[in-house]
Amino acid sequence: MKRRVVWQTFACFVFSIFYFSTPVMAQDVELVGLIKALQKQITDLQTTVQAQNAEIQELKAKGARIQVAPKGVEMTPITPMSEAEFKQRLGDATGGADKWLKDLKFKGDLRLRYEAFDNRSQSLSPNEADSRNRFRYRLRYGFEKKFSDQILAGFSLASGEAPYINGSSGGSSQAFNGDPTSTNTSFDSNFNFKPIYIEKAYATYTPNWVKIRLADGLGIDNLTITGGKMDNLFEKGSSEIMWDRDVKPEGFIQKIDVALIKAADFALKGFFTAGQFVLDEDKVATGASSDANLFAFQMGVNPVFYTPVMDRPIDLLSAVSYYDFGKYGQYNNWKIDGASGRSLARGNPRDPTNSASLAAGGFRIWETYNELAFYPMGIPVRPFFDYLTNTANGAGIFPVAGSNEDHSWAYGLKVGGIHKKGDWELGWQYRYVGANAQPGFNDSDFGYEAHSGVRGNVFKAGYGLTDYLTVNGAMYFVNNLNPGNTRGLTDTYGIEQRQNRFQVDLVWKF
């Protein structure tokens, strides 16, 4: 009996397990299916969101405006603004000023410089032989506006050294930069504010009717006429023994470019430049005007030809220039504002018999310049040779017996060129600058306060740190042609025996 009760109890227990477990297992199966369905919906939702994000980013890149409609409100699609509508709205917002901004270009640069001097002198004054260290900056900024395809105007400001003030009490006064060959300003004067000057103010006319085309595109390419204070176009056919690159002449200049020959592997272009400039006005001598002016002419050719050994063509520039500095060496015209002014003829000796005149008397200069450009392995290489002579020199045997020093020459080589980040360049020049060869508008860095009566070597290097920032270095090793000669020199610095100058620059262009 007891055994039967036990078996019945066991049977009921087993029956209960199967009876109650059947619905539980069914519920688990349904729950698993529901979870899988939710996972699939979430995956689909994520895919949709990613696709929408990609579309939004694409619309943003195209400049479209994204708006989210409030719940239950249907938004009207936004049509992108047309160019004509944009110009109309811009003109309305600026009052028409946008038309003046068209074809308006701004540009400038900032240069920070460290400069060191190691001088050797035969002077009795120890100050002239002292080493010197200084920091300087150069700031230039301006704009150029093109009013049409024929007319443009430009204006720029530049830093400079402490001004020279002319005029007396009760009269008018005018401030000058102390050096027309330099826009540098030294860190000095106990944190005082620094001057800014008008560097350029000019207008250029390029008439379309002058262009004359013959067969095969030959003829006159263009004629430009510029007036005001402007860039020096004569730099193209001259080196720095004639013109410092900071000099901005004042007056008028005309330039004609001509296409002479045009073939498959050879082309020949020519140019002619004429300038009429004012040097020093309102000087009156007894019975005659003594105003100083400059009349300049330059003619050159530019043949370009291909060779089988180089991908880029060989480029030759050859130019002849003539400069007539009328009365510049007389009547104290070589000084700023007359006899009391600062000398601009640094290195040009005075006439020992007339303190108002230079020993050369006059400057009528012939110059020939030649430069070759070729590209081995794609690297620019530019050798050059420059020679000039002053045919109006009247110095005789002065300042040194047997040497009139009425000629100058320079030759050198430049490799590379800086246009963007990673570009580099190296350069070397030898220069001989006669004391009576040309007035003091040549390179102001070549020598210590004396631009003429010197000779020596120049080494330069540069590297593009970025597309707008370059680092440059230069070394000048200069010897005086007349060491120890103090007779008639325009300043005491002319007796320096040797001047070594070292420069390190950082230049930002914008």
For each residue, the residues with C-beta under 8 A, 3 or more apart:
1: 4 5
2: 5 6
3: 6 7
4: 1 7 8
5: 1 2 8 9
6: 2 3 9 10
7: 3 4 10 11
8: 4 5 11 12
9: 5 6 12 13
10: 6 7 13 14
11: 7 8 14 15
12: 8 9 15 16
13: 9 10 16 17
14: 10 11 17 18
15: 11 12 18 19
16: 12 13 19 20
17: 13 14 20 21
18: 14 15 21 22
19: 15 16 22
20: 16 17 23 24
21: 17 18 24 25
22: 18 19 25 26
23: 20 26 27
24: 20 21 27 28
25: 21 22 28 29
26: 22 23 29 30
27: 23 24 30 31
28: 24 25 31 32
29: 25 26 32 33
30: 26 27 33 34
31: 27 28 34 35
32: 28 29 35 36
33: 29 30 36 37
34: 30 31 37 38
35: 31 32 38 39
36: 32 33 39 40
37: 33 34 40 41
38: 34 35 41 42
39: 35 36 42 43
40: 36 37 43 44
41: 37 38 44 45
42: 38 39 45 46
43: 39 40 46 47
44: 40 41 47 48
45: 41 42 48 49
46: 42 43 49 50
47: 43 44 50 51
48: 44 45 51 52
49: 45 46 52 53
50: 46 47 53 54
51: 47 48 54 55
52: 48 49 55 56
53: 49 50 56 57
54: 50 51 57 58
55: 51 52 58 59
56: 52 53 59 60 66
57: 53 54 60 61
58: 54 55 61 62
59: 55 56 62 64 66
60: 56 57 63 64 66
61: 57 58
62: 58 59 80
63: 60 80
64: 59 60 78 80
65: 78
66: 56 59 60
67: 75 78
68:
69: 73 74 75
70: 73
71:
72:
73: 69 70
74: 69
75: 67 69
76:
77:
78: 64 65 67
79:
80: 62 63 64
81: 85 86 89
82: 85 86
83: 86 87
84: 87 88
85: 81 82 88 89
86: 81 82 83 89 90
87: 83 84 90 91 98
88: 84 85 91 92
89: 81 85 86 92 93
90: 86 87 93 94 98
91: 87 88 94 95 96 98 99
92: 88 89 95
93: 89 90
94: 90 91 97 98
95: 91 92
96: 91 99 100
97: 94 100 101
98: 87 90 91 94 101 102
99: 91 96 102
100: 96 97 104 145
101: 97 98 104
102: 98 99
103: 145 146 147
104: 100 101 143 144 145 146
105: 143 144 145 146
106: 141 142 143
107: 141 142 143 144 509 510
108: 139 140 141 142 156 509 510
109: 138 139 140 507 508 509 510
110: 137 138 139 507 508 510
111: 137 138 139 505 506 507 508
112: 135 136 137 505 506
113: 135 136 137 138 184 503 504 505
114: 133 134 135 503 504
115: 133 134 135 136 501 502 503
116: 131 132 133 501 502
117: 131 132 133 448 499 500 501 502
118: 131 499 500 501 502
119: 128 129 130 131 132 448 496 498 499 500
120: 129 496 497 498 499
121: 125 128 129 495 496 497
122: 483 484 495 497
123: 128 129 492 495 496
124:
125: 121 128 492
126: 129 130
127: 130
128: 119 121 123 125 492 493 495 496
129: 119 120 121 123 126
130: 119 126 127
131: 116 117 118 119
132: 116 117 119
133: 114 115 116 117
134: 114 115 186 187 188
135: 112 113 114 115 186 187
136: 112 113 115 184 185 186 187
137: 110 111 112 113 159 184 185 187
138: 109 110 111 113 158 159 183 184 185
139: 108 109 110 111 158 159 183 185 196
140: 108 109 156 157 158 159 183 199
141: 106 107 108 156 157
142: 106 107 108 154 155 156 157 199 200
143: 104 105 106 107 154 155 156
144: 104 105 107 152 153 154
145: 100 103 104 105 152 153 154
146: 103 104 105 149 151 152
147: 103 151 152 153
148: 151
149: 146 206 208
150: 205 206 207 208
151: 146 147 148 203 204 205 206
152: 144 145 146 147 203 204 206
153: 144 145 147 202 203 204
154: 142 143 144 145 200 201 202 203 204
155: 142 143 198 200 201 202
156: 108 140 141 142 143 198 199 200 201
157: 140 141 142 196 197 198 199
158: 138 139 140 183 196 197 198 199
159: 137 138 139 140 183 184 185 194 195 196 197
160: 163 177 178 179 182 183 184 185 195 196 197
161: 177 178 179 182 184 185 186
162: 178 189 195
163: 160 175 176 177 178 195
164: 175 176 177 178 336 337 341 342
165: 173 174 175 176
166: 173 174 176 336 337 338 340 341
167: 171 172 173 174
168: 171
169:
170:
171: 167 168
172: 167
173: 165 166 167
174: 165 166 167 337
175: 163 164 165 195
176: 163 164 165 166 336 337
177: 160 161 163 164 180 182 183 195 197
178: 160 161 162 163 164 342
179: 160 161 182 444
180: 177 246 247 248 344 441
181: 244 246 247 440 441 442 443 444 451
182: 160 161 177 179 244 246 444
183: 138 139 140 158 159 160 177 199 246
184: 113 136 137 138 159 160 161
185: 136 137 138 139 159 160 161 194 195
186: 134 135 136 161
187: 134 135 136 137
188: 134
189: 162 192
190:
191:
192: 189
193:
194: 159 185
195: 159 160 162 163 175 177 185
196: 139 157 158 159 160
197: 157 158 159 160 177
198: 155 156 157 158 201 229
199: 140 142 156 157 158 183 229 248
200: 142 154 155 156 228 229 230 231 248
201: 154 155 156 198 228 229
202: 153 154 155 226 227 228 229 230 231
203: 151 152 153 154 226 227 228
204: 151 152 153 154 224 225 226
205: 150 151 224 225 226
206: 149 150 151 152 222 223 224 225
207: 150 210 223 225
208: 149 150 211
209:
210: 207 220 222 223
211: 208 219 220 221 222 223
212: 219 220
213: 217 218 219
214: 217 218 219
215: 218
216: 262
217: 213 214 259 262
218: 213 214 215 259 260 261 262
219: 211 212 213 214 258 259
220: 210 211 212 223 256 257 258 259
221: 211 257 258 259 269
222: 206 210 211 256 257
223: 206 207 210 211 220 254 255 256 257
224: 204 205 206 254 255
225: 204 205 206 207 252 253 254
226: 202 203 204 205 230 252 253 254
227: 202 203 230 251 252 253
228: 200 201 202 203 250
229: 198 199 200 201 202 248 249 250
230: 200 202 226 227 233 248 249 250 253
231: 200 202 235 248
232: 235 243 247 248 249
233: 230 236 253 255 273 275 298
234: 237 238 242 243 273 275 296 298 321
235: 231 232 238 243 245
236: 233 271 273 298 300 317 319
237: 234 273 298 300 317 319 320 321 367 369
238: 234 235 241 242 243 319 321 367 369 386
239: 242 243 369 384 386 410 429
240: 243 244 245 410 431 442 443 446
241: 238 386 388 408 409 410 431 433 438 442 443
242: 234 238 239 321 323 365 367 386 388 408 438 441 442
243: 232 234 235 238 239 240 247 441 442
244: 181 182 240 247 441 442 443 444
245: 235 240
246: 180 181 182 183 444
247: 180 181 232 243 244 441
248: 180 199 200 229 230 231 232
249: 229 230 232 253 275 277 294
250: 228 229 230 277 278
251: 227 275 276 277 278 294
252: 225 226 227 275 276 277
253: 225 226 227 230 233 249 273 274 275 276 277
254: 223 224 225 226 273 274 275
255: 223 224 233 271 272 273 274
256: 220 222 223 271 272 273
257: 220 221 222 223 269 270 271
258: 219 220 221 269 270 271 272
259: 217 218 219 220 221 262 267 268 269
260: 218 268 269 270 301
261: 218 266 267 268
262: 216 217 218 259 267 268
263: 266 267
264:
265: 305 306
266: 261 263 303 304 305 306
267: 259 261 262 263 303 304 305
268: 259 260 261 262 301 302 303 304
269: 221 257 258 259 260 301 302 303 304
270: 257 258 260 299 300 301 302
271: 236 255 256 257 258 298 299 300 302
272: 255 256 258 297 298 299 300
273: 233 234 236 237 253 254 255 256 296 297 298 299
274: 253 254 255 296 297 298
275: 233 234 249 251 252 253 254 294 295 296 297
276: 251 252 253 293 294 295
277: 249 250 251 252 253 293 294 295 296
278: 250 251 281 291 293 294
279: 291 292 293 294 325 328 333
280: 283 291 292 328 333
281: 278 291 292
282: 291
283: 280 289 290 291 292 327 331 332 333 338
284: 289 290
285: 288 289 290 331
286:
287:
288: 285
289: 283 284 285
290: 283 284 285 327 330 331 333
291: 278 279 280 281 282 283 327
292: 279 280 281 283 325 326 327 328 330 331 333
293: 276 277 278 279 326 327
294: 249 251 275 276 277 278 279 323 324 325 326 328
295: 275 276 277 323 324 326
296: 234 273 274 275 277 321 322 323 324
297: 272 273 274 275 321 322
298: 233 234 236 237 271 272 273 274 319 320 321 322
299: 270 271 272 273 319 320 321
300: 236 237 270 271 272 317 318 319 320 369
301: 260 268 269 270 317 318 319
302: 268 269 270 271 315 316 317 318
303: 266 267 268 269 315 316
304: 266 267 268 269 313 314 315 316
305: 265 266 267 313 314
306: 265 266 310 313 314
307: 310 313 314
308:
309:
310: 306 307 313 314 374 375 376
311: 375 378
312: 374 375 378
313: 304 305 306 307 310
314: 304 305 306 307 310 372 373 374
315: 302 303 304 372 373 374
316: 302 303 304 370 371 372 373
317: 236 237 300 301 302 369 370 371 372 373
318: 300 301 302 368 369 370 371
319: 236 237 238 298 299 300 301 368 369 370
320: 237 298 299 300 366 367 368 369
321: 234 237 238 242 296 297 298 299 365 366 367 368 369
322: 296 297 298 364 365 366 367
323: 242 294 295 296 363 364 365 367 438
324: 294 295 296 363 364
325: 279 292 294 328 329 362 363 364 365 439
326: 292 293 294 295 362
327: 283 290 291 292 293 330 331 333 362
328: 279 280 292 294 325 333 334 362 363 439
329: 325 333 334 345 348 357 358 360 361 362 363 439
330: 290 292 327 333 356 357 358 361 362
331: 283 285 290 292 327 356 357
332: 283 335 338 339 341 356
333: 279 280 283 290 292 327 328 329 330
334: 328 329 343 344 345 348 358 439 440
335: 332 338 339 340 341 342 343 344 345
336: 164 166 176 341 342 344
337: 164 166 174 176 340 341
338: 166 283 332 335 341
339: 332 335 356
340: 166 335 337
341: 164 166 332 335 336 337 338
342: 164 178 335 336
343: 334 335 346 440 490 491
344: 180 334 335 336 439 440 441
345: 329 334 335 348 358 439 440 452 490
346: 343 440 447 449 450 451 452 490 491 493 494
347: 433 435 440 447 450 451 452 453 454 490 494
348: 329 334 345 358 359 360 435 436 439 440 452 453 490
349: 358 359 395 398 399 435 436 453 487 488 489 490 494
350: 354 355 357 358 359 488 489 490
351: 354 355 357 358 359 361 488
352: 359 398 487 488
353:
354: 350 351 357
355: 350 351
356: 330 331 332 339
357: 329 330 331 350 351 354 361
358: 329 330 334 345 348 349 350 351 361 436 490
359: 348 349 350 351 352 394 395 398 399 435 436 488
360: 329 348 363 390 392 393 394 395 406 436
361: 329 330 351 357 358 392 393 394 395
362: 325 326 327 328 329 330 392 393 394
363: 323 324 325 328 329 360 390 392 438 439
364: 322 323 324 325 390 391 392
365: 242 321 322 323 325 388 389 390 391 437 438
366: 320 321 322 388 389 391
367: 237 238 242 320 321 322 323 386 387 388
368: 318 319 320 321 386 387 388
369: 237 238 239 300 317 318 319 320 321 384 385 386
370: 316 317 318 319 384 385 386
371: 316 317 318 382 383 384
372: 314 315 316 317 382 383 384
373: 314 315 316 317 380 381 382
374: 310 312 314 315 381
375: 310 311 312 378 379 380 381
376: 310 379 381
377:
378: 311 312 375
379: 375 376 415 416
380: 373 375 414 415 416 417
381: 373 374 375 376 413 414 415
382: 371 372 373 413 414 415
383: 371 372 411 412 413 414
384: 239 369 370 371 372 410 411 412 413 414
385: 369 370 409 410 411
386: 238 239 241 242 367 368 369 370 409 410 411
387: 367 368 407 408 409
388: 241 242 365 366 367 368 407 408 409 437 438
389: 365 366 406 407 408 437
390: 360 363 364 365 393 406 407 434 436 437 438
391: 364 365 366 406
392: 360 361 362 363 364
393: 360 361 362 390 404 406 436 437
394: 359 360 361 362
395: 349 359 360 361 398 399 404 405 406 436
396: 404
397: 400 401 402 403 404
398: 349 352 359 395 488
399: 349 359 395 405 435 453 482 485 487 488 489
400: 397 403 405 481 482 485
401: 397
402: 397
403: 397 400 481
404: 393 395 396 397 434 436
405: 395 399 400 434 435 436 437 453 481
406: 360 389 390 391 393 395 434 436 437
407: 387 388 389 390 434 437
408: 241 242 387 388 389 431 432 433 434 437 438
409: 241 385 386 387 388 431 432
410: 239 240 241 384 385 386 429 430 431 432
411: 383 384 385 386 429 430
412: 383 384 427 428 429 430 458
413: 381 382 383 384 427 428
414: 380 381 382 383 384 417 425 426 427
415: 379 380 381 382 425 426 427
416: 379 380 423 424 425 426
417: 380 414 423 425
418: 423 424 425 462 463 464 470
419: 423 464
420: 423 464 467
421: 464 465 466 467
422: 464
423: 416 417 418 419 420 463 464
424: 416 418 461 462 463 464
425: 414 415 416 417 418 460 461 462
426: 414 415 416 460 461
427: 412 413 414 415 458 459 460 461
428: 412 413 457 458 459 460
429: 239 410 411 412 457 458
430: 410 411 412 455 456 457 458
431: 240 241 408 409 410 446 454 455 456 457 458
432: 408 409 410 455
433: 241 347 408 437 438 442 446 447 451 452 453 454 455
434: 390 404 405 406 407 408 437 438 452 453 481
435: 347 348 349 359 399 405 452 453 481 482
436: 348 349 358 359 360 390 393 395 404 405 406 452
437: 365 388 389 390 393 405 406 407 408 433 434 452
438: 241 242 323 363 365 388 390 408 433 434 441 442 452
439: 325 328 329 334 344 345 348 363
440: 181 334 343 344 345 346 347 348 451 452
441: 180 181 242 243 244 247 344 438 451
442: 181 240 241 242 243 244 433 438 446 451 452
443: 181 240 241 244 446 451
444: 179 181 182 244 246 451
445: 474 476 501 503
446: 240 431 433 442 443 451 454 456 458 476 478
447: 346 347 433 450 451 454 476 478 480 496 499
448: 117 119 478 493 496 499 501
449: 346 491 493
450: 346 347 447 453 454 480 491 493 494 496
451: 181 346 347 433 440 441 442 443 444 446 447 454
452: 345 346 347 348 433 434 435 436 437 438 440 442
453: 347 348 349 399 405 433 434 435 450 480 481 482 494
454: 347 431 433 446 447 450 451 478 479 480 481 499
455: 430 431 432 433 478 479 481
456: 430 431 446 476 477 478 479
457: 428 429 430 431 476 477
458: 412 427 428 429 430 431 446 474 475 476 477
459: 427 428 474 475
460: 425 426 427 428 472 473 474 475
461: 424 425 426 427 472 473 474
462: 418 424 425 470 471 472 473
463: 418 423 424 470 471
464: 418 419 420 421 422 423 424 467 469 470
465: 421 469 470 471
466: 421 469
467: 420 421 464
468: 508 509 510
469: 464 465 466 506 507 508 509
470: 418 462 463 464 465 505 506 507 509
471: 462 463 465 504 505 506 507
472: 460 461 462 503 504 505 507
473: 460 461 462 502 503 504 505
474: 445 458 459 460 461 501 502 503 505
475: 458 459 460 500 501 502 503
476: 445 446 447 456 457 458 499 500 501 502
477: 456 457 458 498 500
478: 446 447 448 454 455 456 498 499 500 501
479: 454 455 456 483 497 498 499
480: 447 450 453 454 483 494 495 496 497 498 499
481: 400 403 405 434 435 453 454 455
482: 399 400 435 453 485 494 495
483: 122 479 480 495 496 497
484: 122 495 497
485: 399 400 482 489 494 495
486: 489 492 494 495
487: 349 352 399
488: 349 350 351 352 359 398 399
489: 349 350 399 485 486 492 494 495
490: 343 345 346 347 348 349 350 358 494
491: 343 346 449 450 494
492: 123 125 128 486 489 495
493: 128 346 448 449 450 496
494: 346 347 349 450 453 480 482 485 486 489 490 491
495: 121 122 123 128 480 482 483 484 485 486 489 492
496: 119 120 121 123 128 447 448 450 480 483 493 499
497: 120 121 122 479 480 483 484
498: 119 120 477 478 479 480
499: 117 118 119 120 447 448 454 476 478 479 480 496
500: 117 118 119 475 476 477 478
501: 115 116 117 118 445 448 474 475 476 478
502: 115 116 117 118 473 474 475 476
503: 113 114 115 445 472 473 474 475
504: 113 114 471 472 473
505: 111 112 113 470 471 472 473 474
506: 111 112 469 470 471
507: 109 110 111 469 470 471 472
508: 109 110 111 468 469
509: 107 108 109 468 469 470
510: 107 108 109 110 468
